[in-house]
Amino acid sequence: QVQLVESGGGLVQAGGSLRLSCAASGSTFSNSYMGWYRQVPGKQRELVAGISSFGTTNYADSVKGRFTISRDITKNSVYLQMSSLKPEDTAVYYCYHRQVTQTYWGQGTQVTVSS
């Protein structure tokens, strides 16, 4: 089993920044994808950013240029630097750790951007 612990969410003004962190523990593997999804009420969970074990990244168009994902393989951790935040970024952000057989999810951390 893999456990994911997220931190860094909170309330921030529009234009501000937050840095989300996610630490994985348990039966983790370097051959995995990690990243972040977000979800708002009434909408499907949306991929925000992901990063492979090789460092290849992908971003949602809505956050590209504002968010940066990074990964520390040795620490089994992934980070999301969020800048120029907008009210529409308000959501619950979920960290994921994706292996071949299954995907593990964090409990979610609330990000609220005030106008």
C-alpha positions as a Markdown table, in Angstrom:
| # | Residue | x | y | z |
|---|---|---|---|---|
| 1 | Gln | 0.0 | 0.0 | 0.0 |
| 2 | Val | 1.0 | 3.6 | -0.6 |
| 3 | Gln | 0.1 | 6.5 | 1.6 |
| 4 | Leu | 0.2 | 10.1 | 0.4 |
| 5 | Val | 0.3 | 13.0 | 2.8 |
| 6 | Glu | -0.4 | 16.5 | 1.3 |
| 7 | Ser | 0.3 | 19.9 | 2.8 |
| 8 | Gly | 0.5 | 23.5 | 1.8 |
| 9 | Gly | -3.1 | 24.3 | 0.9 |
| 10 | Gly | -4.9 | 27.3 | 2.4 |
| 11 | Leu | -6.5 | 30.6 | 1.7 |
| 12 | Val | -4.7 | 33.1 | -0.5 |
| 13 | Gln | -5.5 | 36.3 | -2.4 |
| 14 | Ala | -5.7 | 36.4 | -6.1 |
| 15 | Gly | -2.3 | 36.9 | -7.6 |
| 16 | Gly | -0.6 | 35.1 | -4.7 |
| 17 | Ser | 1.3 | 31.9 | -4.5 |
| 18 | Leu | 1.2 | 28.6 | -2.7 |
| 19 | Arg | 3.4 | 25.6 | -2.7 |
| 20 | Leu | 1.8 | 22.2 | -2.3 |
| 21 | Ser | 3.8 | 19.2 | -1.1 |
| 22 | Cys | 3.0 | 15.5 | -1.2 |
| 23 | Ala | 5.1 | 12.8 | 0.4 |
| 24 | Ala | 4.5 | 9.2 | -0.4 |
| 25 | Ser | 5.3 | 6.3 | 1.9 |
| 26 | Gly | 4.8 | 2.5 | 1.9 |
| 27 | Ser | 5.3 | 0.3 | -1.2 |
| 28 | Thr | 6.5 | 3.1 | -3.5 |
| 29 | Phe | 8.4 | 2.6 | -6.8 |
| 30 | Ser | 10.5 | 4.9 | -8.8 |
| 31 | Asn | 8.8 | 3.6 | -11.9 |
| 32 | Ser | 5.7 | 5.7 | -11.3 |
| 33 | Tyr | 4.0 | 8.9 | -12.2 |
| 34 | Met | 3.1 | 11.5 | -9.6 |
| 35 | Gly | 1.2 | 14.7 | -9.8 |
| 36 | Trp | -1.9 | 16.6 | -8.9 |
| 37 | Tyr | -5.5 | 16.6 | -9.8 |
| 38 | Arg | -8.1 | 19.1 | -8.6 |
| 39 | Gln | -11.8 | 18.9 | -8.2 |
| 40 | Val | -14.6 | 21.5 | -7.7 |
| 41 | Pro | -18.2 | 20.7 | -6.8 |
| 42 | Gly | -20.2 | 19.5 | -9.8 |
| 43 | Lys | -17.2 | 18.9 | -12.0 |
| 44 | Gln | -15.0 | 16.0 | -12.9 |
| 45 | Arg | -11.6 | 15.7 | -11.4 |
| 46 | Glu | -9.1 | 17.5 | -13.6 |
| 47 | Leu | -5.5 | 16.8 | -14.2 |
| 48 | Val | -3.5 | 19.8 | -13.1 |
| 49 | Ala | 0.1 | 18.5 | -13.6 |
| 50 | Gly | 2.0 | 15.3 | -13.8 |
| 51 | Ile | 5.6 | 14.2 | -13.8 |
| 52 | Ser | 7.2 | 10.9 | -14.8 |
| 53 | Ser | 10.1 | 9.2 | -13.2 |
| 54 | Phe | 12.2 | 10.6 | -16.1 |
| 55 | Gly | 11.1 | 14.1 | -15.4 |
| 56 | Thr | 8.7 | 14.5 | -18.3 |
| 57 | Thr | 6.0 | 17.0 | -17.3 |
| 58 | Asn | 2.5 | 17.8 | -18.5 |
| 59 | Tyr | 0.1 | 20.6 | -17.5 |
| 60 | Ala | -3.4 | 21.5 | -17.9 |
| 61 | Asp | -3.7 | 24.4 | -20.4 |
| 62 | Ser | -5.4 | 26.5 | -17.7 |
| 63 | Val | -2.4 | 26.4 | -15.4 |
| 64 | Lys | 0.5 | 26.3 | -17.9 |
| 65 | Gly | 2.9 | 29.1 | -17.3 |
| 66 | Arg | 1.7 | 29.6 | -13.8 |
| 67 | Phe | 2.2 | 26.3 | -12.0 |
| 68 | Thr | 5.4 | 24.3 | -11.9 |
| 69 | Ile | 5.6 | 20.6 | -10.8 |
| 70 | Ser | 8.7 | 19.0 | -9.5 |
| 71 | Arg | 9.7 | 15.7 | -8.0 |
| 72 | Asp | 12.2 | 14.4 | -5.6 |
| 73 | Ile | 12.6 | 10.6 | -6.3 |
| 74 | Thr | 14.8 | 10.0 | -3.3 |
| 75 | Lys | 12.2 | 11.5 | -1.0 |
| 76 | Asn | 9.2 | 10.0 | -2.8 |
| 77 | Ser | 7.8 | 13.5 | -2.9 |
| 78 | Val | 6.1 | 15.8 | -5.5 |
| 79 | Tyr | 5.6 | 19.5 | -5.3 |
| 80 | Leu | 3.4 | 22.0 | -7.0 |
| 81 | Gln | 4.4 | 25.6 | -7.1 |
| 82 | Met | 1.4 | 27.7 | -7.8 |
| 83 | Ser | 1.8 | 31.3 | -8.8 |
| 84 | Ser | -0.5 | 34.1 | -10.1 |
| 85 | Leu | -3.4 | 32.3 | -8.5 |
| 86 | Lys | -6.9 | 33.0 | -9.7 |
| 87 | Pro | -10.2 | 32.5 | -8.1 |
| 88 | Glu | -11.0 | 29.8 | -10.6 |
| 89 | Asp | -8.0 | 27.8 | -9.2 |
| 90 | Thr | -10.1 | 27.2 | -6.1 |
| 91 | Ala | -10.5 | 23.5 | -5.6 |
| 92 | Val | -9.5 | 20.5 | -3.6 |
| 93 | Tyr | -6.2 | 19.4 | -4.8 |
| 94 | Tyr | -5.3 | 15.7 | -4.8 |
| 95 | Cys | -1.9 | 14.2 | -5.0 |
| 96 | Tyr | -1.6 | 10.9 | -6.9 |
| 97 | His | 1.0 | 8.2 | -7.2 |
| 98 | Arg | 0.4 | 6.1 | -10.3 |
| 99 | Gln | 1.9 | 2.6 | -10.7 |
| 100 | Val | 1.2 | 0.1 | -13.4 |
| 101 | Thr | -1.3 | -1.8 | -11.3 |
| 102 | Gln | -3.2 | 1.0 | -9.5 |
| 103 | Thr | -3.3 | 4.6 | -8.6 |
| 104 | Tyr | -3.1 | 5.9 | -5.0 |
| 105 | Trp | -4.6 | 9.2 | -3.9 |
| 106 | Gly | -4.0 | 11.6 | -1.1 |
| 107 | Gln | -6.8 | 12.9 | 1.1 |
| 108 | Gly | -6.9 | 16.2 | -0.7 |
| 109 | Thr | -6.0 | 19.7 | 0.4 |
| 110 | Gln | -8.2 | 22.7 | 0.0 |
| 111 | Val | -6.9 | 25.7 | -2.0 |
| 112 | Thr | -9.1 | 28.8 | -1.9 |
| 113 | Val | -8.3 | 31.9 | -3.8 |
| 114 | Ser | -10.2 | 35.0 | -2.9 |
| 115 | Ser | -11.0 | 37.8 | -5.3 |
